[in-house]
């Protein structure tokens, strides 16, 4: 396929894009076989979505209650009991903790497929590197900033900053094609998992006011 496309105009670019697309499909097929179709993954995903909806409802209820109590305090000089607010905050903390735990388990469940996908990407990258080593596969419409140019012009002879290397084009295609393919197939991770910091090394998130 790569040799056939290379004979066309912009053949090298089309070859890299086509191989990137085929690799993305293969990686998602592997992920589906190892992860997405399993009962564990679907159960964790359902748990995350359920806890997310519950937490959103509790936050909305707390916000409405706070607005009502502020209006009541201004009219009657009284305020809502502190015990009720403390109990609500504890319930929200428990739900938020459960959401983070489920998101972390979801990330851990992807380790096996992630290792296989990484191996596939490594092999494909090595193949592309051998096919297009020392060649500009595309022309950029502008000269990138020096930091980006280190990657876009890596391994390409000459001083033309608009010459694009295979590494840069493959990197852009891999990110854009696979991300959109996951959304199209419904395999994209739940937004609540990302918001909860469900990675293996999540960043500490501040308390929501």
C-alpha atoms as one frame of an Amber mdcrd trajectory, in Angstrom:
protein
   0.000   0.000   0.000   2.776   2.411   0.928   4.668   1.765  -2.348   1.502
   2.263  -4.415   0.663   5.558  -2.738   4.251   6.792  -2.975   3.954   6.938
  -6.793   1.188   9.556  -6.502   1.563  13.259  -5.849   1.888  13.770  -2.105
   2.303   9.999  -2.039   4.578   9.979   1.011   2.093  12.063   2.997  -0.809
   9.846   1.949   1.179   6.748   2.877   1.878   8.008   6.391  -1.755   9.072
   6.897  -3.084   5.752   5.566  -0.759   3.693   7.745  -1.636   5.849  10.763
  -5.352   5.289  10.113  -4.912   1.530   9.694  -2.846   1.410  12.886  -5.510
   3.338  14.807  -8.187   0.859  13.668  -5.958  -2.075  14.654  -5.231  -0.571
  18.087  -8.922   0.029  18.789  -9.724  -3.535  17.687  -7.117  -4.847  20.130
  -8.506  -2.633  22.898 -12.013  -3.881  22.187 -10.924  -7.526  22.353  -8.967
  -7.086  25.577 -10.881  -4.337  27.411 -13.969  -2.680  25.955 -16.093  -5.820
  25.622 -15.337  -7.144  29.119 -17.928  -7.058  31.897 -15.429  -5.445  34.279
 -14.834  -2.458  32.016 -18.533  -1.918  31.313 -19.368  -2.219  35.013 -16.730
   0.344  35.987 -17.880   2.707  33.246 -21.495   2.443  34.411 -20.380   3.051
  38.004 -18.460   6.184  36.995 -21.410   7.591  35.084 -23.805   6.804  37.952
 -21.581   8.438  40.579 -21.000  11.413  38.305 -24.730  12.036  37.871 -25.284
  11.640  41.612 -22.466  14.052  42.454 -23.753  16.643  39.964 -27.247  16.379
  41.473 -25.865  16.788  45.004 -23.824  19.839  43.991 -26.862  21.392  42.304
 -28.974  20.697  45.395 -26.327  22.190  47.667 -26.118  25.300  45.497 -29.910
  25.767  45.492 -30.086  25.174  49.237 -27.323  27.717  49.856 -29.125  30.320
  47.754 -32.416  29.675  49.583 -30.817  29.856  53.025 -29.055  33.118  52.138
 -32.356  34.644  51.048 -34.069  33.360  54.190 -31.323  34.664  56.432 -31.619
  38.111  54.916 -35.360  38.171  55.502 -35.617  36.548  58.966 -32.115  36.859
  60.403 -31.811  33.069  60.809 -29.531  30.603  58.987 -29.614  26.932  58.043
 -28.361  24.541  60.769 -24.666  23.721  60.419 -25.308  19.991  60.925 -27.307
  19.676  57.713 -24.569  21.350  55.666 -21.876  19.188  57.271 -23.841  15.991
  56.561 -24.321  16.982  52.929 -20.610  17.733  52.563 -19.693  14.306  53.983
 -22.037  12.555  51.552 -20.538  14.483  48.646 -17.041  13.524  49.784 -18.011
   9.838  49.902 -19.491   9.936  46.409 -16.466  11.828  45.090 -14.105   9.282
  46.657 -16.061   6.414  45.096 -15.898   8.170  41.727 -12.122   8.585  41.968
 -11.655   4.946  42.998 -13.729   3.708  40.045 -11.843   5.994  37.647  -8.515
   4.686  38.941  -9.655   1.074  38.537 -10.756   1.873  34.986  -7.270   3.171
  34.192  -5.647   0.100  35.736  -7.864  -2.188  33.662  -6.348  -0.700  30.480
  -2.765  -1.631  31.308  -2.879  -4.970  29.471  -4.262  -3.542  26.240  -2.003
  -0.519  26.602   1.088  -2.726  26.569  -0.061  -4.550  23.427  -0.978  -1.287
  21.686   2.405   0.206  22.611   4.148  -2.793  21.049   2.115  -2.404  17.837
   2.889   1.326  17.660   6.587   0.628  18.228   6.695  -1.863  15.336   4.765
   0.470  12.996   6.975   3.415  13.905  10.083   1.353  13.168   8.642   0.349
   9.790   7.806   3.930   8.863  11.189   5.134  10.033  12.931   2.646   7.749
  10.726   3.620   4.779  10.974   7.396   5.121  14.296   7.956   6.872  15.951
  11.188   5.750  12.987  12.245   3.589  10.549  15.123   3.841   7.072  13.591
   3.590   5.080  16.850   3.543   5.299  20.625   3.315   4.070  22.761   6.184
   2.136  25.931   5.236   4.347  28.005   7.550   7.622  27.818   9.412   6.896
  26.477  12.911   8.348  27.955  16.074  11.826  26.636  16.951  10.538  24.297
  19.664   8.127  22.562  17.253  10.638  22.689  14.418  12.967  20.399  16.344
  10.407  17.636  15.853   8.908  18.646  12.503  12.341  18.869  10.826  14.002
  16.005  12.709  16.124  13.811  10.441  15.265  15.831   7.320  18.236  17.177
   5.311  18.394  20.807   4.254  17.504  24.065   5.984  13.927  24.550   4.774
  11.858  24.813   8.003   8.654  23.932   6.147   9.908  20.427   5.313   7.961
  17.991   7.489   9.455  14.769   8.793   7.626  11.464   9.047   7.869  11.579
  12.857   5.903  14.829  13.094   3.207  13.861  10.574   2.770  10.427  12.138
   2.492  12.001  15.595  -0.248  14.403  14.466  -2.154  11.688  12.608  -1.954
   9.219  15.487  -3.432  11.700  17.963  -6.187  13.078  15.740  -7.289   9.855
  14.022  -7.395   7.645  17.102  -9.103  10.256  19.285 -11.866  10.830  16.728
 -12.155   7.098  16.070 -12.711   6.451  19.781 -15.475   9.085  19.850 -17.066
   7.635  16.709 -17.076   4.089  18.106 -18.127   5.166  21.590 -14.842   3.992
  23.148 -13.768   7.388  24.470 -13.232   7.345  28.252 -16.019   8.927  30.319
 -15.499  12.627  30.937 -16.166  12.025  34.608 -13.134   9.714  34.765 -10.838
  12.447  33.474 -12.430  15.048  35.741 -11.953  12.759  38.730  -8.252  12.330
  37.981  -8.529   8.670  37.177  -4.984   8.166  35.922  -2.352   6.053  37.581
  -0.737   9.187  38.977  -3.599  11.695  39.298  -2.923  15.301  40.088  -4.265
  16.487  43.437  -7.425  18.446  42.794  -8.594  21.346  44.975 -11.874  21.099
  46.871 -14.855  22.418  44.983 -16.315  25.456  46.705
